[in-house]
Amino acid sequence: MARFLSLIERVGNALPHPATLFLLLSLAVIGLSEVATWFDLTAQHPVTKEVIAPVSLMTRDGLHKILTNLVTNFTGFAPLGTVLVALLGIGIAESSGLIGTAMRLLVLSAPRKLLTMVVVFAGVLSNTASEVGYVLLIPMAAMIFQAAGRHPVLGLAAAFAGVSGGYSANLLLGTVDPLLSGLTQEAARILEPGAVVSPACNYWFMAASTFWVTIIVTFVTEKIVAPRLRPFVPEGGTGSTAAGDPSLAPLTAAERKGLWAATAVFVLGAAWVLWGTIPGDGFLRDPKTGDLLHSPLMSGIVALIFLFAALMGLAYGIAAGTIRSDAAAMKGMAKSMETLGGYLVLVFFAAQFVNFFNWTKLGLILAVKGANFLQATGLDGAPLVLGFILLTAAINLVMGSASAKWALMAPIFVPMMMLLGYPPDVTQAAYRVGDSCTNVISPMMSYFALIIAFMQRYDKQAGLGTLVATMLPYSVALLISWSVLFLGWMWLGLPFGPS
C-alpha cells in the first residue's frame, strides 16, 4: 500500500503545476469537443428525450464564448467569493490571536487519543452547510494538529475526508436532502404519478452513516495516512511542534480575558440567530414559506461566518490588548488575502476548465452513456446496487455537482429500480454513497483547488499527486465499507428513513 501510494504521489507530482495542468486540461477539452462532433458522439436525455450533442469550442461561436466569458468564468466561480469573504473575517480572528489561543485551549483540554475522531466527526456534521467545513474547519484542523505536535497535513486530510468524503452522512437534514428528494420524487412519478418522496427519506441510514464514516476515516487516518507522511518541519524550525513547546503553554490572564469577551459575542450572536429562526415567522426564515432549509440563514451562512469571526476577533483583540486600532484589524484582513495568491491563480484556470467542460456537454454525454451501459447489463440484487454505486462514484470524477448528476441519473434508475422492487429512497441512498466516496479525489470538486492551496502552506512541494495519494485510501475505504453498510442495511430490511 505504501509503495503504491508513493508511486501515485511521484507520478502525480511529476505532472505540471496544478494551475498549468488545469490549463492543459482546458485546451484538451477544446480539442476533444471538436473530435466528439466528428464521431457524432450523442446521447438521449432521459427526461426530455432530447438528443444531447457535443458542442465544439473550435468554432467561431466557441471562440467568442471563450473570449467573452473568460473573466466571468473566474469571478463567477462559486467557491471563490465564499473563500474570500469568509477569510476576511477569519483574518481578523487569526491576527488578533483568537484562533491560536482557542486551538491551544482545545489541545490542552481535549484527550489526545480522541483528537482525530473529534475532527472527523465535526467535519461530517459541518457538511450541513458545506462552506463552513471547507473554508473554516479544514485549515483549522491543520492548525489543531500542529499545535498538538502532530503533522498538520494529517489534520487537514482527516477533516477533508470528513467534510467531503462523508458529504451525505449527517445527524441533521441539510439543503441537499430536499434537493435530491425533489428529483427522486419527479423520477418516481414516471411510474407512479402520485408518488411522494420526503426530504427525510434517507435520514435513518445517513444518521447511522455519520458514526460509521467517523470510525472508518479515523482508522484510515491513524493506520494508513499518518505512517507515510514526511516529518513536518515548520518554516524556520527544526522539527515538529512538540507537546512541551512554548506554544502550548497555559493561557495568560489577558488571553483568558480575550476568550471570555469573544465567547460573550458568540453567545449574543447565537441568541440573535435563534431569535430569527425558532419562531415560525422568524426574520431569518423564508419570508413566504417560513422554511428554514431554503432561507436567508442557509444562503447567508458565509456572511455569518464573516460576521461572527470578525466580531469575535475584534472582541478578543480589544480585551486581550492585541488590537489597539482599526488599522490593526484591517492589516489582519489584508494579511489573510496575501496567502491566497497561489489559490487565485489556480482557481482562474480551474474555473475555465469546469466551464469549458460544461459548455461542451461532454460531462452530460458521459453520464448518460455510463447509466445506459449499467442498465443494459441486466444485473439484479446486490450486483446491481454495487454497480450503481460504482457508476456514481466514477461519474463523480468528471461531473462534480451532486444535483446535476442526480437530475440525469434519477429518471433512468429510480423507475428501473422500482420495477425491480426497490423503493425510490433506496436508490437515492445508494446514489448518495457513491457520490460521496470519490469527492476527495475528484478534481471536478469545487473546493479541490482550495485544499491543494491549504496543503502547500505546510508542504511547499505538495501538488496534485500529493493530495490524491493522501486522500485515495479514504476514498477506497469509504467506498468498500459504506457499500457493505448499505448492503447490510438492505439485507436486514431496515428502513432508510421515516416512511
C-alpha positions as MATLAB code, in Angstrom:
seq = 'MARFLSLIERVGNALPHPATLFLLLSLAVIGLSEVATWFDLTAQHPVTKEVIAPVSLMTRDGLHKILTNLVTNFTGFAPLGTVLVALLGIGIAESSGLIGTAMRLLVLSAPRKLLTMVVVFAGVLSNTASEVGYVLLIPMAAMIFQAAGRHPVLGLAAAFAGVSGGYSANLLLGTVDPLLSGLTQEAARILEPGAVVSPACNYWFMAASTFWVTIIVTFVTEKIVAPRLRPFVPEGGTGSTAAGDPSLAPLTAAERKGLWAATAVFVLGAAWVLWGTIPGDGFLRDPKTGDLLHSPLMSGIVALIFLFAALMGLAYGIAAGTIRSDAAAMKGMAKSMETLGGYLVLVFFAAQFVNFFNWTKLGLILAVKGANFLQATGLDGAPLVLGFILLTAAINLVMGSASAKWALMAPIFVPMMMLLGYPPDVTQAAYRVGDSCTNVISPMMSYFALIIAFMQRYDKQAGLGTLVATMLPYSVALLISWSVLFLGWMWLGLPFGPS';
ca = [
       0.000    0.000    0.000;
       2.761    2.462    0.958;
       4.711    1.742   -2.238;
       1.564    2.072   -4.349;
       0.633    5.448   -2.801;
       4.215    6.682   -3.156;
       4.094    5.765   -6.841;
       0.831    7.702   -7.266;
       2.368   10.687   -5.499;
       5.502   10.634   -7.667;
       3.527   10.273  -10.882;
       1.046   12.951   -9.836;
       3.730   15.406   -8.766;
       5.662   14.746  -11.984;
       2.744   16.387  -13.720;
       2.909   20.157  -14.296;
       1.907   22.656  -11.634;
      -1.822   22.218  -10.832;
      -2.625   25.555  -12.489;
      -0.721   24.503  -15.622;
      -2.475   21.142  -15.505;
      -5.895   22.804  -15.500;
      -4.737   24.976  -18.407;
      -3.713   21.873  -20.380;
      -6.996   20.145  -19.478;
      -8.916   23.194  -20.707;
      -7.076   23.029  -24.031;
      -7.716   19.266  -24.170;
     -11.460   19.786  -23.649;
     -11.500   22.278  -26.515;
      -9.828   19.710  -28.759;
     -11.995   16.802  -27.591;
     -15.156   18.812  -28.187;
     -14.213   19.041  -31.853;
     -13.296   15.349  -32.064;
     -16.618   14.400  -30.428;
     -18.503   16.234  -33.168;
     -16.539   14.334  -35.840;
     -17.694   10.998  -34.418;
     -21.220   12.246  -33.696;
     -20.958   11.298  -30.007;
     -24.528   11.861  -28.814;
     -26.853   10.670  -26.052;
     -30.585   10.937  -25.387;
     -31.674   12.948  -22.365;
     -33.590   10.573  -20.035;
     -36.296   13.132  -19.205;
     -36.893   15.308  -22.250;
     -35.798   12.610  -24.732;
     -33.846   15.388  -26.424;
     -30.669   14.313  -28.207;
     -27.624   15.692  -26.397;
     -24.955   16.553  -28.954;
     -21.417   17.745  -28.177;
     -20.711   21.433  -28.685;
     -17.386   22.217  -30.303;
     -15.425   25.158  -28.936;
     -13.168   25.125  -32.016;
     -15.618   27.267  -33.938;
     -16.216   30.984  -34.332;
     -19.050   30.845  -31.773;
     -16.877   28.787  -29.433;
     -14.035   31.307  -29.691;
     -16.435   34.171  -28.986;
     -17.833   32.340  -25.953;
     -14.356   31.710  -24.543;
     -13.240   35.318  -25.037;
     -16.405   36.951  -23.687;
     -16.678   34.683  -20.640;
     -13.028   34.344  -19.593;
     -13.414   36.959  -16.853;
     -16.872   35.922  -15.645;
     -15.798   32.266  -15.523;
     -13.267   33.350  -12.915;
     -15.302   35.896  -10.974;
     -18.408   33.700  -11.050;
     -16.646   30.548   -9.840;
     -18.784   29.534   -6.841;
     -16.085   28.804   -4.225;
     -14.105   31.994   -4.955;
     -16.421   34.514   -3.293;
     -17.136   32.083   -0.474;
     -13.454   31.705    0.351;
     -12.560   35.401    0.016;
     -15.427   36.694    2.170;
     -15.044   34.044    4.865;
     -11.279   34.542    5.109;
     -11.663   38.294    5.558;
     -13.429   37.676    8.854;
     -11.178   34.769    9.780;
      -8.181   37.033    9.088;
      -9.225   39.301   11.971;
      -9.790   36.320   14.264;
      -6.374   34.896   13.344;
      -4.356   38.106   13.545;
      -5.902   39.030   16.900;
      -4.710   35.718   18.340;
      -8.215   34.333   18.926;
      -7.798   31.229   16.750;
      -4.349   30.408   18.119;
      -5.475   30.773   21.711;
      -8.653   28.748   21.129;
      -6.630   25.996   19.433;
      -4.225   25.909   22.364;
      -7.100   25.642   24.828;
      -8.698   22.845   22.799;
      -5.453   20.853   22.597;
      -4.707   21.352   26.277;
      -8.188   20.248   27.360;
      -9.065   17.519   24.828;
      -7.835   13.914   25.231;
      -5.097   13.417   22.644;
      -6.422    9.988   21.618;
      -9.798   11.447   20.642;
      -8.429   14.407   18.669;
      -8.660   12.740   15.260;
     -12.134   11.355   15.889;
     -13.411   14.736   17.098;
     -12.051   16.478   13.986;
     -13.594   13.892   11.629;
     -16.962   13.942   13.422;
     -17.030   17.750   13.275;
     -16.235   17.533    9.563;
     -19.128   15.179    8.846;
     -21.563   17.403   10.752;
     -20.271   20.576    9.060;
     -21.483   19.494    5.635;
     -24.997   20.642    6.581;
     -23.564   23.975    5.460;
     -20.588   22.745    3.454;
     -18.774   26.090    3.180;
     -18.113   26.031    6.915;
     -16.234   22.767    6.636;
     -14.144   23.726    3.628;
     -13.133   27.286    4.485;
     -13.042   27.052    8.281;
     -12.773   23.535    9.672;
     -10.158   22.094    7.266;
      -7.499   24.786    7.790;
      -8.387   24.893   11.489;
      -7.862   21.122   11.792;
      -4.363   21.527   10.355;
      -3.586   24.171   12.991;
      -5.055   22.000   15.763;
      -2.858   19.041   14.800;
       0.241   21.224   14.560;
      -0.456   22.684   17.997;
      -0.847   19.140   19.343;
       2.576   18.148   17.986;
       1.189   16.172   15.046;
       1.544   16.663   11.306;
      -0.773   19.484   10.178;
      -1.422   17.772    6.812;
      -2.774   14.796    8.762;
      -5.364   17.034   10.408;
      -6.163   18.612    7.057;
      -6.662   15.190    5.438;
      -8.855   13.891    8.263;
     -11.065   16.979    8.171;
     -11.282   16.932    4.358;
     -12.291   13.253    4.425;
     -14.996   14.028    6.992;
     -16.353   17.126    5.239;
     -16.213   15.893    1.650;
     -15.886   12.094    1.790;
     -18.708   11.928    4.318;
     -20.738   14.521    2.428;
     -24.065   12.671    2.586;
     -23.830   11.493    6.198;
     -25.200   13.733    8.920;
     -27.309   13.865   12.062;
     -29.108   16.912   10.679;
     -31.031   17.457    7.473;
     -29.225   19.806    5.110;
     -30.008   21.658    1.900;
     -29.013   18.638   -0.204;
     -31.824   16.484    1.264;
     -34.828   18.334   -0.191;
     -32.863   18.976   -3.385;
     -32.245   15.277   -4.074;
     -35.632   14.087   -2.810;
     -37.397   16.506   -5.149;
     -35.583   14.999   -8.131;
     -36.276   11.479   -6.824;
     -39.978   12.244   -6.462;
     -40.242   13.527  -10.034;
     -38.466   10.407  -11.298;
     -40.733    8.116   -9.237;
     -43.818    9.773  -10.719;
     -42.803    8.462  -14.126;
     -44.241    5.136  -12.866;
     -46.471    6.306  -10.008;
     -47.986    9.754  -10.659;
     -48.887   10.257   -7.000;
     -45.542    9.164   -5.515;
     -44.229   11.292   -2.637;
     -40.581   11.241   -1.504;
     -39.815   13.003    1.776;
     -36.616   15.047    2.270;
     -36.035   12.808    5.318;
     -36.356    9.561    3.313;
     -32.701    8.620    3.960;
     -32.404   10.065    7.473;
     -32.018    6.848    9.483;
     -29.331    5.485    7.173;
     -27.439    8.774    6.937;
     -27.561    9.300   10.704;
     -26.053    5.834   11.243;
     -23.538    6.564    8.467;
     -22.303    9.571   10.443;
     -20.763    7.309   13.084;
     -19.725    4.687   10.504;
     -17.838    7.272    8.415;
     -16.240    8.770   11.535;
     -14.856    5.375   12.590;
     -13.590    4.446    9.110;
     -11.941    7.812    8.444;
     -10.325    7.848   11.895;
      -8.907    4.343   11.304;
      -7.518    5.264    7.868;
      -6.010    8.471    9.257;
      -4.113    6.725   12.037;
      -3.184    3.415   10.387;
      -2.597    4.303    6.723;
      -2.120    8.034    6.178;
      -0.139    9.006    9.292;
       2.733    6.482    8.829;
       3.536    7.627    5.281;
       3.672   11.396    5.845;
       7.092   13.004    5.736;
       8.243   14.587    9.033;
       6.883   18.093    9.319;
       9.417   20.902    9.713;
       7.808   24.282   10.482;
       9.093   27.195    8.425;
      12.250   28.408   10.150;
      12.143   25.473   12.593;
      13.968   22.199   13.003;
      11.216   19.735   13.750;
       7.601   19.086   14.561;
       5.863   21.046   17.241;
       6.286   19.046   20.416;
       3.870   18.707   23.269;
       6.258   20.634   25.514;
       6.660   23.519   23.081;
       6.038   27.037   24.495;
       3.176   27.368   22.012;
       1.232   25.022   24.299;
       1.948   26.953   27.476;
      -1.017   27.677   29.772;
      -3.158   30.649   28.820;
      -2.265   34.050   30.242;
      -4.721   36.277   32.088;
      -5.016   38.582   29.056;
      -5.732   35.624   26.768;
      -8.413   34.305   29.097;
      -9.979   37.759   29.255;
      -9.995   37.891   25.463;
     -11.605   34.450   25.220;
     -14.357   35.458   27.627;
     -15.064   38.563   25.520;
     -15.151   36.510   22.305;
     -17.427   33.958   23.981;
     -19.815   36.723   25.057;
     -20.008   37.967   21.449;
     -20.634   34.414   20.238;
     -23.438   33.882   22.767;
     -25.104   37.161   21.782;
     -24.765   36.274   18.095;
     -26.150   32.780   18.652;
     -29.094   34.238   20.579;
     -29.759   36.604   17.677;
     -29.721   33.677   15.204;
     -32.085   31.665   17.420;
     -34.388   34.663   17.711;
     -34.565   34.776   13.931;
     -35.068   31.044   13.382;
     -37.052   29.459   16.220;
     -40.327   31.379   15.721;
     -42.297   30.193   12.702;
     -42.213   33.719   11.266;
     -38.616   34.417   12.330;
     -36.770   37.103   10.376;
     -34.083   34.617    9.220;
     -36.633   32.180    7.749;
     -38.042   32.275    4.233;
     -40.500   35.228    4.357;
     -43.015   33.462    2.110;
     -42.990   29.848    3.315;
     -41.313   30.062    6.724;
     -38.927   27.317    5.545;
     -35.545   27.032    7.254;
     -33.651   24.831    4.773;
     -34.252   27.333    1.968;
     -33.895   30.547    3.928;
     -31.711   33.642    4.228;
     -29.961   31.854    7.122;
     -28.726   28.974    4.959;
     -27.958   31.048    1.875;
     -26.198   33.641    4.045;
     -24.067   31.194    6.012;
     -20.844   32.663    4.550;
     -21.862   36.152    5.624;
     -22.488   34.806    9.133;
     -19.037   33.190    9.177;
     -17.544   36.563    8.260;
     -19.545   38.481   10.870;
     -19.022   36.015   13.712;
     -15.285   35.627   13.035;
     -14.710   39.365   12.631;
     -16.715   40.441   15.709;
     -15.284   37.688   17.907;
     -11.780   38.529   16.700;
     -12.314   42.214   17.489;
     -13.744   41.412   20.918;
     -10.780   39.163   21.717;
      -8.223   41.638   20.381;
      -9.636   44.608   22.292;
      -9.946   42.665   25.558;
      -6.543   40.956   25.243;
      -4.796   44.095   24.014;
      -3.717   42.667   20.661;
      -5.868   45.075   18.621;
      -5.450   48.733   19.576;
      -6.729   50.444   16.412;
      -8.845   49.892   13.344;
      -5.635   49.742   11.290;
      -4.594   46.558   13.116;
      -7.880   44.881   12.193;
      -7.577   45.929    8.544;
      -3.997   44.687    8.482;
      -5.181   41.281    9.673;
      -7.740   41.131    6.858;
      -5.115   42.125    4.301;
      -2.682   39.510    5.575;
      -5.250   36.746    5.102;
      -5.597   37.824    1.470;
      -1.821   37.687    0.917;
      -1.821   33.922    1.454;
      -4.320   33.382   -1.385;
      -2.119   34.441   -4.310;
      -1.402   30.881   -5.428;
      -5.015   29.876   -4.900;
      -6.298   32.701   -7.122;
      -4.004   31.633   -9.957;
      -5.135   28.028   -9.583;
      -8.819   28.966   -9.451;
      -8.550   31.049  -12.624;
      -7.561   28.041  -14.716;
      -9.759   25.574  -12.798;
     -12.788   27.789  -13.450;
     -12.059   27.842  -17.180;
     -11.748   24.046  -17.285;
     -15.021   23.435  -15.406;
     -16.944   25.869  -17.593;
     -15.443   24.570  -20.840;
     -16.375   21.040  -19.817;
     -19.970   22.100  -19.122;
     -20.285   24.076  -22.363;
     -19.180   21.119  -24.499;
     -21.787   18.849  -22.816;
     -19.177   16.083  -22.678;
     -19.956   15.508  -18.977;
     -23.666   15.034  -19.675;
     -22.994   12.643  -22.537;
     -20.565   10.548  -20.476;
     -23.041   10.374  -17.567;
     -25.925    9.201  -19.761;
     -23.742    6.700  -21.645;
     -22.495    5.184  -18.387;
     -26.005    4.918  -16.954;
     -27.329    3.280  -20.116;
     -24.484    0.754  -20.048;
     -25.272   -0.320  -16.485;
     -28.968   -0.588  -17.316;
     -28.157   -2.798  -20.311;
     -26.116   -5.289  -18.245;
     -29.284   -6.874  -16.833;
     -27.832   -7.094  -13.301;
     -30.118   -7.577  -10.275;
     -29.866   -7.616   -6.484;
     -26.551   -6.807   -4.772;
     -24.528   -6.754   -8.037;
     -26.928   -4.155   -9.468;
     -26.733   -1.982   -6.356;
     -22.933   -2.229   -6.219;
     -22.695   -1.496   -9.927;
     -24.873    1.578   -9.449;
     -22.725    2.810   -6.539;
     -19.530    2.285   -8.557;
     -21.005    4.036  -11.597;
     -21.987    7.025   -9.466;
     -18.509    7.144   -7.921;
     -16.921    7.066  -11.389;
     -19.191    9.769  -12.836;
     -18.379   11.944   -9.813;
     -14.777   12.137  -11.065;
     -15.875   14.033  -14.187;
     -19.070   15.743  -13.003;
     -18.873   17.386   -9.611;
     -22.397   18.646   -8.936;
     -24.457   16.165   -6.897;
     -27.761   17.649   -8.059;
     -26.759   17.785  -11.735;
     -25.725   14.119  -11.715;
     -28.890   13.030   -9.956;
     -31.049   15.082  -12.318;
     -29.669   12.923  -15.127;
     -29.494    9.571  -13.349;
     -32.718    9.598  -11.319;
     -35.126    9.370  -14.301;
     -33.230    6.280  -15.501;
     -32.511    4.403  -12.297;
     -35.398    5.286   -9.968;
     -38.098    3.806  -12.274;
     -35.824    0.893  -13.222;
     -35.177    0.015   -9.568;
     -38.873    0.452   -8.718;
     -39.752   -2.148  -11.352;
     -37.255   -4.485   -9.685;
     -38.833   -3.922   -6.256;
     -36.538   -1.237   -4.821;
     -38.318    1.878   -3.442;
     -37.073    5.327   -4.557;
     -35.479    6.074   -1.172;
     -33.222    3.004   -1.504;
     -31.974    4.100   -4.923;
     -31.360    7.626   -3.658;
     -29.394    6.327   -0.665;
     -27.206    4.191   -2.955;
     -26.566    7.241   -5.117;
     -25.504    9.305   -2.108;
     -22.999    6.669   -1.033;
     -21.307    6.576   -4.442;
     -21.461   10.348   -4.847;
     -19.655   10.999   -1.542;
     -16.798    8.493   -1.675;
     -14.824    9.946   -4.589;
     -15.292   13.624   -3.713;
     -11.864   13.716   -2.052;
     -10.008   12.607   -5.214;
     -12.119   14.405   -7.825;
     -10.519   17.465   -9.477;
     -14.056   18.449  -10.517;
     -14.984   19.008   -6.865;
     -15.313   22.792   -6.468;
     -13.036   23.117   -3.442;
     -10.296   20.763   -4.690;
      -8.011   23.650   -5.679;
      -8.500   25.249   -2.260;
      -7.391   22.069   -0.467;
      -4.195   21.972   -2.566;
      -3.512   25.577   -1.538;
      -4.061   24.718    2.141;
      -1.715   21.725    1.846;
       1.022   23.830    0.253;
       1.118   26.003    3.369;
       2.747   23.084    5.182;
       4.401   21.247    2.274;
       5.785   23.553   -0.406;
       6.430   20.566   -2.684;
       2.850   19.293   -2.481;
       0.969   19.032   -5.742;
      -1.977   17.259   -7.253;
      -0.266   13.883   -6.787;
       0.367   14.529   -3.094;
      -3.268   15.333   -2.416;
      -4.633   12.401   -4.442;
      -2.168    9.940   -2.884;
      -3.040   11.228    0.586;
      -6.794   11.023    0.041;
      -7.030    7.850   -2.087;
      -7.021    5.484    0.949;
     -10.012    7.366    2.352;
     -11.876    7.088   -0.940;
     -11.260    3.345   -1.301;
     -12.024    2.594    2.354;
     -15.257    4.594    2.300;
     -16.375    3.038   -0.984;
     -15.892   -0.503    0.341;
     -17.074   -0.069    3.927;
     -20.033    2.207    3.139;
     -21.211   -0.203    0.425;
     -21.010   -3.027    2.970;
     -23.094   -0.990    5.418;
     -25.619   -0.256    2.665;
     -25.969   -3.921    1.652;
     -26.230   -4.979    5.305;
     -28.941   -2.368    5.867;
     -30.888   -3.739    2.898;
     -30.361   -7.377    3.960;
     -31.739   -6.624    7.453;
     -34.743   -4.859    5.928;
     -34.140   -1.675    7.953;
     -35.999    1.473    6.881;
     -33.760    4.099    5.266;
     -35.813    6.894    6.761;
     -39.264    7.830    8.071;
     -41.797    6.270    5.694;
];
